[in-house]
Amino acid sequence: MTAADFRRIALSLEDVEEYSHAGLPAFSVGGRKFASLASQAKGYGNLMLTLEQQAEFVEEAAELFLPIPGGFGKMGHTHIRLAAASEDVVMGALRTAWKLRVGKNANTSGKRRSSARSGRRMPLRGSHDLVETIKTCTVT
């Protein structure tokens, strides 16, 4: 997969918009980011996951997923190695991040932004499908 493939797949998801974040491509739904190509020069796409999802992805496919170094990785932000991933895996990973963002948007609509950061965690949604996809896909 390439950065162009990542972009195409991200934009195929419902209500996704591409915008520039610090001069680099990012993808949002409902005005909130769920993925980016901020690390495309290093061969990565970036996903905004829960810590639980991140741990599950890394455990199941360490050759594809790794936490972004530093504080962002400690919040669930995760690299996906584009050249090693199949289209099904990229689609599943992006869909997982997208579903998480859509769920968070629904839970915070009508609330003040500060309440969205109250420490409540979203239940895992969609990651099990990706893990199954990862298990059945051949890494190229």
matplotlib code that plots the C-alpha trace (Angstrom):
import matplotlib.pyplot as plt

x = [0.0, 1.0, 0.1, -2.2, -4.0, -4.4, -5.9, -8.3, -9.5, -9.9, -11.9, -14.1, -15.5, -18.8, -18.6, -14.8, -13.0, -9.3, -7.7, -4.2, -2.9, 0.5, 0.9, 0.3, -2.8, -5.3, -8.7, -11.7, -15.3, -17.6, -14.8, -12.5, -9.4, -9.2, -6.2, -3.4, -0.5, 1.8, 4.4, 4.1, 7.7, 8.7, 6.3, 3.5, -0.1, -1.3, -4.4, -6.1, -7.1, -7.8, -4.9, -6.6, -7.0, -3.4, -2.2, -4.3, -3.1, 0.5, 0.2, -1.5, 0.7, 3.8, 5.2, 2.4, 1.5, 3.6, 2.8, 3.8, 6.9, 6.4, 3.2, 1.0, 1.7, 0.7, -2.7, -3.3, -1.9, -0.5, 1.6, 0.7, 3.5, 1.9, 4.3, 3.8, 0.0, -2.7, -5.7, -7.9, -5.8, -5.6, -9.3, -10.0, -7.6, -9.0, -12.6, -11.7, -10.3, -13.3, -15.9, -14.1, -14.3, -17.9, -18.8, -16.9, -18.6, -22.1, -21.2, -20.1, -22.6, -24.3, -21.7, -18.8, -15.5, -14.0, -16.5, -15.4, -12.0, -13.3, -11.4, -14.3, -13.1, -15.0, -15.6, -13.7, -15.6, -14.5, -11.0, -11.9, -12.8, -9.4, -7.6, -9.4, -8.4, -4.8, -4.7, -5.9, -3.9, -0.5, 2.0, 3.7]
y = [0.0, 3.6, 7.0, 7.4, 4.1, 5.2, 8.5, 6.8, 4.3, 7.0, 9.2, 6.3, 6.2, 8.1, 11.8, 11.9, 15.1, 15.7, 18.8, 20.1, 19.7, 21.4, 21.2, 17.5, 15.4, 14.5, 13.0, 13.9, 13.0, 15.4, 17.9, 15.7, 13.9, 10.1, 9.5, 11.3, 10.9, 13.1, 10.3, 9.4, 10.3, 7.5, 5.1, 5.3, 6.1, 7.3, 6.1, 7.5, 4.4, 3.6, 2.2, -1.1, -1.2, -0.1, -2.9, -5.5, -4.4, -4.4, -7.8, -9.4, -7.7, -6.1, -6.1, -3.7, -1.6, 0.3, 3.1, 6.6, 7.5, 9.8, 11.2, 10.7, 6.9, 6.9, 8.2, 5.5, 7.1, 4.3, 4.0, 1.5, 0.4, 1.0, -1.0, -4.1, -3.8, -5.3, -3.2, -5.2, -4.4, -0.7, -0.6, -2.4, -0.2, 3.0, 1.8, 1.0, 4.6, 6.1, 4.1, 5.2, 8.9, 8.6, 7.1, 9.7, 12.4, 11.0, 10.8, 14.4, 16.1, 18.9, 18.7, 21.0, 19.9, 19.6, 16.9, 14.8, 14.5, 13.3, 10.1, 7.9, 5.2, 3.9, 0.2, -1.7, -1.5, -2.9, -3.9, -7.6, -7.6, -6.1, -8.6, -11.4, -9.7, -9.4, -13.1, -14.1, -11.7, -12.3, -9.6, -8.5]
z = [0.0, -0.5, 0.9, -2.1, -1.2, 2.4, 1.3, -1.2, 1.5, 4.1, 1.8, 0.9, 4.4, 5.1, 5.7, 5.7, 4.8, 4.1, 5.5, 6.1, 9.6, 10.0, 6.2, 6.1, 5.0, 7.8, 7.7, 9.9, 10.4, 12.1, 12.2, 14.3, 13.2, 13.1, 10.8, 9.0, 6.7, 8.9, 8.7, 5.1, 4.4, 6.7, 5.1, 7.8, 8.0, 11.4, 13.2, 16.3, 18.4, 22.0, 24.0, 24.1, 20.3, 19.8, 22.1, 20.3, 16.9, 17.9, 19.6, 16.6, 13.9, 15.2, 11.7, 10.7, 13.7, 16.3, 18.7, 17.6, 19.7, 22.6, 24.2, 21.2, 21.2, 24.9, 23.9, 21.3, 18.2, 16.1, 13.0, 10.2, 7.9, 4.6, 2.4, 4.5, 4.8, 2.5, 1.4, 3.7, 6.7, 5.9, 5.3, 8.6, 10.5, 9.1, 9.6, 13.3, 13.8, 11.9, 14.0, 17.2, 16.2, 15.0, 18.4, 20.3, 18.2, 19.0, 22.7, 22.9, 20.7, 22.6, 25.4, 26.1, 24.7, 28.2, 29.1, 26.1, 27.8, 31.1, 31.0, 30.0, 27.6, 24.6, 24.4, 21.7, 18.5, 15.2, 16.3, 16.5, 12.8, 12.0, 14.1, 12.2, 8.9, 10.0, 10.9, 7.5, 5.4, 4.1, 4.8, 1.5]

ax = plt.figure().add_subplot(projection="3d")
ax.plot(x, y, z, "-o")
ax.set_aspect("equal")
plt.show()
